[in-house]
Amino acid sequence: MAILADAVTMGYLAASYLPLSPEIVEYTGVFGELLWIALHGGTGIIYVVLNNSVNEKLKLTLKKAVHFCRS
C-alpha cells in the first residue's frame, strides 16, 4: 500500500510541476483518479481479506443473501 500511495503522490506531483506533452496531459487526470481509487479501494479489500472476523462476517452475510435470493 505504501508503494501505491507513493505512486499516487508522485503522479499528482508530476502532473502539476513537469512540462508534459498534450497527449500525456490529456490522460493524467484519469490516471491519477485510477491510482486514487486503487489506493483507497485496495485498503478496504486488504482489510476484508486479512481480518478474520470481518472475513467470516462477510461470508455469513453473503450466504444469507444467496439463500434469500434463491427462496
C-alpha positions in Angstrom: 0.0 0.0 0.0 2.9 2.3 0.7 4.3 1.9 -2.8 0.8 2.6 -4.3 0.5 5.7 -2.1 3.9 6.9 -3.2 2.9 6.3 -6.8 -0.2 8.4 -6.4 1.7 11.2 -4.8 4.4 11.2 -7.5 1.8 11.1 -10.2 0.0 14.2 -8.9 3.3 16.0 -8.4 4.4 15.1 -11.9 1.2 16.3 -13.4 1.4 19.5 -11.5 5.0 20.5 -12.0 6.5 18.8 -15.0 6.1 20.1 -18.5 4.2 17.3 -20.2 3.2 16.9 -23.8 -0.5 17.5 -24.6 -1.1 13.8 -25.3 0.1 12.9 -21.8 -1.7 15.8 -20.1 -5.0 14.6 -21.5 -4.8 11.3 -19.5 -3.0 12.4 -16.3 -6.3 13.2 -14.6 -7.7 9.8 -15.5 -4.5 8.0 -14.4 -4.5 10.0 -11.1 -8.1 9.1 -10.4 -7.5 5.4 -11.1 -4.5 5.4 -8.8 -6.6 7.1 -6.1 -9.4 4.5 -6.5 -6.8 1.7 -6.3 -5.2 3.1 -3.2 -8.5 3.7 -1.2 -10.3 0.6 -2.5 -7.3 -1.6 -2.0 -7.2 -0.7 1.6 -10.7 -2.0 2.2 -10.1 -5.1 0.2 -7.0 -5.9 2.2 -8.9 -5.3 5.4 -11.7 -7.7 4.4 -9.3 -10.4 3.2 -6.8 -10.3 6.1 -9.1 -9.6 9.1 -10.6 -13.0 10.1 -13.6 -11.7 12.0 -14.6 -9.4 9.2 -14.0 -12.1 6.6 -16.2 -14.6 8.5 -19.0 -12.0 8.9 -18.8 -11.1 5.2 -19.1 -14.8 4.3 -22.0 -15.3 6.6 -23.8 -12.2 5.1 -23.2 -13.4 1.6 -24.5 -16.9 2.3 -27.7 -15.3 3.8 -28.1 -13.1 0.8 -27.7 -16.0 -1.6 -30.2 -18.1 0.4 -32.6 -15.2 0.4 -32.4 -14.7 -3.4 -33.0 -18.4 -4.0 -36.1 -18.7 -1.9 
